[in-house]
Amino acid sequence: MTRRPLFHIASIAATLLLVLAACSNAASQAPALTDPKEILAQSVASLKDVKTVEAVGTLTGKVEAAQLGGSLDLSTTTIAAAVDIPNQKAKLTIDAPSLMSTKVEALLVDGFAYLKVDGVLAGLAGLPAGKYVKTEIPQESGKPITNPSEIANQVDDFKAALDKLPTPPTKEADEKCGDQDCYHVQVKISAADMAKLNPEAAQTANGDVQIDLWSRKSDLRPAKLEASIATTEMGTIGITLTFKYDGTVDVSAPPADQVTEMPLPSITAP
């Protein structure tokens, strides 16, 4: 049971990076917006010209783990990610001291993915401690979307998905994000609604979901994201991420003596 939250959050974080890499940017100064769906759609469209993105964040909540003596506090877990879109490079690190001192590092470099897990969880997952497991990435799966018509179609699909939400997004009060003025949009999806919208996803995320997005008014790029899920099994688990764009991202392959090409084991919840 203790393995599920870390890999579920890692999956959320990885999915988020793919969304950011697939889209990206906008005009230098956007007009004032009041429709929350339009803010969300333009935030997605604003990412089309992003070259690099960095994200840092933390988890919140506690995981009930009776076999380990009680609750595991996730608030000490930190996340850092960086993506170089033109060069198709990415890095994700998760440091979770309360989850059996687990550390995860995932790299995407030159068409290969590298995964290293340190701590007790490495042995439980059948991974070699201190070694990166190397896997080739199919060429067609790693290419960013650059065709304007494809990007427009994705934005249209995103708008259509928003229209299907039983509870529409709401625009909260505008806020400051550091030195930037930001829009704040909130999306709430109940467990029952999730089961109707996506039964497969509801089996994994079996609780009420809340997502808050702060988008910079200057260019609609996301500045901050908070997401939480309230589950019956594990309580409420959340993640907070802040973003910055077009800085210098340094991602390189690990030394050869730290790499193994053993196949990744399948990971299932106990």
N, C-alpha and C positions, 0 to 999 in steps of 0.2 A: 504493500500500500504506500510505503514511503517513496517508492520510485515514481509513482504516477505524477505528483505535482511538479517535480523538477522537469521531467521530460514533456509534460503538458505545457508548462510555461515556456520551455525552450522551443516547443513547436509553435506557440503563439508568437514568440519573438521572431523566429525564423520566418513565419508567414508574413509578419509585419514588414520585415526587410524585403521580401519578395514584392509586396505591394508597392513599397517605396521605390524599388528598383524598376518596376514595370511602368510606372507613370513618371511625373516630376515637373515644375515652375509656372510662372504667370507674368503678367504685366508688372511694371515697376510700382504702380499704384492703382489698386482696384477700387471701384466705386463702393459706397456703403451698401451692405446687404442686410436684409431682414428675414429672408426665408431660410430656415435652418437646412432644408434639403439642398438649396442652391449653394449654401456655404460649404456643405460637405462635398457636393459634386465638384465645385470649383477648387476645393482643397486637393482632391484627387487629381484634377486636371493640371493644377499648378506644378506638379512634380515632373512634368515631361522634359524639362531642360536641366534638371539637377545632375551634376556630375558626381558629387560625393555626398554622402550623408552619414552623420555620426549620431548615435543614440546612447544615452546613459540612463539607468533606471534602477529601481528597487522593487521588491515584492512586499506585500503586506498580508497579514492574516496568520492563522495558526492551523497546522495540520494535526488532526487527532491520530496518534499512532500508539495504540495500547501496547503493541509488542515491543516498543522502544521506551516504554515507561510514561507515556502521556503525550502532551502537546509539543509540537515542534514549531518554534517561532520563526516565521519566514522573513521577518523584518530585517534580519541581518544579511539577507541575500541581495547581491548586487549584480547588475547586468551592464555590459558595455558591448556595443556593436558598431561596426564601420563598414561601409560599402563604397567601393570605387566602381561606378556603373560602366564607364567606357571600357575599362580594363577587365571587367567581370571578376573582380576580386572582393572578398568579404571576410569579415572576422566577427565572431561572437564569443564572448566569454561570460560564464556564469560562476559566481563564487557563492556557495551556499554552506557556510560553516555549520548551521544547525541541522542540515540534512546529511549527517554522518561525514562532515567536513568535505563535502563533495565540491570539486571544481571541474567545470566543463569548458573546453576550448574547441571551437569549430572554425575551420578555415576553408575558403574556396579560392584556389589559386591555379591558374593555367589549366583549367579544365579538370582539376582534381579536387575532391573534398577530403579534408583531414579532420578526424575527431579524436580528441583525447579526454578521458575521464579519469580523474584522480580521486582517491578516497575509497571508502568501503563499497560504495555503489559500483565502482569499476568491476570488482570481483563478482558482485551480485548480477551484473549485466553481462558477464562473460567477456569483459574487455581487458586488454593488458594494461596494467597500471604504468603510467609514465611513458606510454607509447602512443603515437598518433596512428589511427587506422586510416589507411588511404583507400579511396574509392574513386574510380573514374566517373565523371559526369557526362552524360550524353550531350553532344554538341547542341542539338536542337533545344534542349531544356534550359540552357543557361543564358540564352541571348536576350538582352533587353528589348522591349518593344519601342521602336522608333518611328514606325509608319504612322503619320497623322490620322489616317482613317481608322487604323486599329485602335489608337488611343481614344479617338472619339467614340468608337463602338464600346470600349470598356467603360467610358464615362456614362454612356447611355444605359449600359447594363447595370451600372451602379445605381443610377437614378431609378431604374425599374425595380431594383431590389429594395430601395428605400420606400417606394410606393406600396410594396407588399407588406411593410411592417404594420402589424395591428395597432401599435401605438406609435404615431409619427414622432420624428425627432423634434426636440424643442430647443429654441434659442434662449440661452441663459444670458445674464448680464455680461456685457463686455468687460474684459479684465486686462491687466498688464501681464505680459510674459517677459520678465526682465525689463529691457528698455523698449519693448515692442507693445503696441496696442493690439489686442487679440479679440476675435470672436470666440464665444464659448457655446458649443452645441452638445446636447446630451441625448443619448439613445438608450432606451430601456426596453428589454425583451424578457418577458416572463418565461419560465420553464415550459409552461403549456404552449405559449406562442412559438417557442423554439422547436418544440416537437412537431408543430404543424408546418413550420417553414422548412425545417431540415431535420427529419427524424434521425438521420445518421449522426449529425453533429450533436443532437440532444442526448444521445447515448453517452457521449464523452463529457459534454458540458451540461450536466443534469441539474441546472439551477437557474435562478434569475440572473440576467446579465445586465450590467450597466457600463456604457462607454461614454467618456467625456473627451471631447477634442477641442483644443484651443488652436485656432488658426490665425496667423499674423495678418493684420489688415493690409499691410503694405503689399503683400504678394500672395496671400492665401496659403502659403506653405504651412504645414502643421508645425507648431512649436512645442506642443505638449499633448500627451495622451494618457488617460487613466482608464483602466478597464478592471472590472471586478465581476466575480461570479459567486453567488451564494448557493452552496451545495448542502444537501442533507448529510452527506458522509464526512465532508472535510471542513465544514464551516465556510466562511467567506474568504476568498483568496483574491488578491488584487495585484496589479502591476502599474507602475508609473514610469513613463518614458519622456525624456526631453530630447529635442533634436537640434542639430545645427548642420549647415549645408556648405558645400563647395570649399571645404578646407583641405588640408593635406592628409591623405590616408595612406598609411604604410602597412601593406599586407604582403608577407612573403612565405614561401613554403618552409616548413621546419627542417632542421638538419636531417640528412639521410639516416644517420644512426638512431634517430628517434622515431622512425617510421616503420610500420609493418603493413603488409597488404592482405592481412587475414580478412575474411568476409565479416561484415557487421552482423551480430546476432539479432534476432527479432526480440523486441522488448514487450512483454505483456504484463499487465497488472496482475498481482497475485490474487 
